[in-house]
Amino acid sequence: MASSIRGRAVRLLDNFINQTLVLSTRNISRSLSENSIRGDYQGCQSSVLLTSETRGRARSSYRRLSSAGRALRQVQEPGRQASPLSPAHRVSLVDTDLRHMFDDIKKELESQFELQEIAKYYFDGQGKAVRPLITVLMSRAINTHLHDEDRLLDSQRDVAMAAEMIHTASLVHDDVLDVSDTRRGKASVNSIHGQRKAVITGDFILSVTYAMISRRCCPDAIIAMGEIPKNLIHGEFLQMGSKENENERFAHYLKKTFLKTASLIAYTCKTAAILSGADDSLQEVAFQYGRNVGIAFQLVDDLLDFVSSSSTMGKPAAADLKLGLATAPVLFAVGQFPELNPMIMRRFQEPGDVQKAFELVHKSDGLEQTQFLARQHCQEAIKVISTLKPSEEQKALITITDKVLNRIK
Amino acid sequence: MTSSVVHRNMEKVARAGCVWRRLAAGDGVRVCAASPLTPATGGGGDPLGHIPPHSRMKSNYSSVPQQKPDWNRAVSDAEKIVGYPTSYLTLRSLLSDEMSNIAVHMRKLVGSSHPLLKTAKRLIYNGRNNMQTRGLIVLLISKAAGHLNPEELDQDQPAGVSLSQRSLAEITEMIHTAHLIHKGVVNLSPTVFDGTTLQDMEFGNKIAILSGDYLLANACTGLAALRNTKVVELISTAISDFMEAEFIGDRDNQGNPIPNETITMQDWNEKNFLAAGSLMAKSCQATLLLAGHSEAMQKKGFEFGKEIALAWQVYSDLQPFTDLYRHPPGTAIDLTSAPVILHLLHDNSLLDYVTAAGNSMENCDFKKIHQLIMSGNAVEEAKQLCQSHAQAALNVVQDTFEPSDACTAFGEHHKCSQDLLAQTFLF
């Protein structure tokens, strides 16, 4: 138990290596209520002990980044220092909420057949769990805003779990669609069990998710959650097509990014707000925060595809190019290197296309521009979330945008 | 070809829809004690009943031609009663950007042997006959039970079926179709398929996944819009049940089920409740819930849906043994279908053929297996099983929707649809 807590804490701390750990009184009181003072305390202690080791690891990863990556990191530096809340503090804010989440998800996926093993395969605690983290923080921030009470509702916790489950279900199908053999550094479900079982398992996870949220959520919340699969599949369809016109192409890319990645975060944030009793304008605040952070998240993901090694990302580098996808860095690079245009149109199918495009993107300022755009979305997210009554969770939602921008995996 | 086995399985699934006609034609006649008609006998069954109308003329097998069931008329009568053309159930979801996108890609598949093509063809050509019966049953039971909150009916007052119930019927169809499509995803391995075929199959899988996901996503949105959390739970668990059924028992490398020595009809029941009964049962329960009926009444709906789906399933299991026109001996048989298991209970020498086939059931000597089963009593026993499930469904209808029942207050239409539910078994 302690080691898994440690593992998660370390991962969450990866990007905040220079900051010191503060064990707030609030966290202690929450631990008391959990009747697990020792476990929690030890968990946090382990994080402290591991920090120096983590620091070394993270530094070497940074060293491996390209010059663009380094430059971007420097650009980000001031923003990081300006963040008012210590990251460790933020971790402790939701750690109690998320601690048993993966176990609870596995309980939901209980089945008497082999299906359960396949369904539980990705819920091993190795994922970043960014989506549940944001959902939980948003729930508590809105609860504080409306009721001066930051207690997490059970239904909101269900929605946080649902966020991870829907995400995983879509990953399982995506891996079959993309004929991908690895995911999060391990063999993908389809490579082990075949395409057929993978597809069925994805459907299973999705149906279990909706059965779960239907037990505690109100109809309005379910309606908001019901939008997610439709958005995901719509995004998938957009990804299959491409636009000739450069301007249209970027709009097309952003729309796809919203549908495929940001919609899940946006709608879970909105659902968390609905469950708290938020009115339309407050729901919109939650939605816009999720939407902007989600788009920034995907932009950084697309950027990391060019600068990160496969061992950190858990998937091969330049994977998007190999799939024929022109993401933001490429679309920005086209401005400087029009020879990318025909490659985009033929989906990097000809021999040498991927390599050539990869080099051109690095020569261009596509990566910086992508980072800049991601930053803009984060600032927009900060702007909307700042309209809430101040709370520790609200601050955490602001610092999380830095985590999104500066993540290395 | 592994894919051809998959095809045959797909076809089998689709033909499940025919049981309705069959119930109407042969077995149903026997269910009704009052009927003077001669029941179907022997292995021939009633081929008239399960060949699409336009191809009926081609049929020259007819062991029981005494009665010509008019399925199309039954459907159009049913549609009149529920006030809704069921062939449009999934059409609305098909008329969208996403689906036209799929259609464009599907064209590239023409000429390949991906199972998705056949599923799509059936959706378009046989939609009315095969694919939409689940939705129609949901509408019929809604109509028969009546709506307890007439204010919810609004402009649907004359039809007596609320918008939510119609939507539920659509969702039931969408989920079923999505499941059919996803079941047709082919396991790819370079050792089984050569280069071009592998590419075709990969592409076919892609389209199958996307179109199935699209239907499921629409079902999710539609379910949520019903604003009834209990219904969302019921239908979501029905989808999980489908998926669980796919994992029951031993399978070969393409997911075809394999029997073992210990298999019994209990296993058949459990699996087919999950694979077929659950969605029908829970949809029927959910529509009564939407109409404001009591839990006892909902339970009846559940029972009805379950029984009719199981009758349907046995009927479909029987096809390879009764419809030799479409299943000449040697065609692949589901080795965990009711007649096979019933035969195994008496004689497990059949397992030798299964063992001999190794890891891929397509290597089975289906001709021998067919002969073996036809020589025993299993087909007859399966027919009785089909009848008993049909009878159970009919009993629920007769017990639950008595004219004295409170719901008769909803007027003529109620009486009419009650008759129709009964008729589906009778003519």
Interface residues (C-beta under 8 A of the other chain):
Chain A: S111 Q112 F113 E114 L115 H173 V176 L177 V179 G194 Q195 R196 K197 V199 I200 T201 D203 F204 L206 S207 V208 Y210 A211 S214 R215 C217 C218 P219 I222 I223 M225 G226 E227 I228 P229 K230 L232 I233 H234 E236 F237 M240 G241
Chain B: D97 E98 N101 H105 A178 H179 H182 K183 V185 V186 N187 L188 S189 E202 N205 K206 A208 I209 L210 G212 D213 Y214 L216 A217 N218 C220 T221 L223 A224 A225 R227 N228 T229 K230 V232 E233 S236 T237 I239 S240 F242 M243 E244 E246 F247 I248 N253 Q254 G255
